[in-house]
Amino acid sequence: MTTAVVLIEAERDALTTLGGALADLDGVAEAYSVTGEWDFVAIVRVPRHEQLADIITGKLVQLPGVTRTQTMVAFEVFSKHDLEAMFDVGPR
């Protein structure tokens, strides 16, 4: 599984609708509106690294209102939730 964190800058008119549009894209696991320099953060998870280009440059940046993006590909996961899920053997 390949995970990418995509920072997204949006036009002001798109701030109320872009979050839902991001969340609806196949491959986008989570979408957040955030404070600071960027307006949204999308977490993209795909089985194959090559699929990132299809989702990010082929679909995400084409959404109305997206003005700029920055993508960071994750090397490793250190989330407590994800680590616990990896070792969960089910109900005891």
Number of C-alpha atoms within 10 A of each C-alpha: 7 16 22 19 18 21 19 24 19 18 13 10 10 14 16 10 11 22 18 12 13 23 17 13 17 13 20 21 15 16 21 16 14 12 8 6 9 16 19 22 21 23 20 24 21 17 11 10 14 10 15 20 11 12 19 20 11 12 13 21 16 12 15 14 17 19 12 12 17 11 16 11 15 10 8 8 10 7 9 9 9 11 11 10 11 9 8 10 8 6 4 4
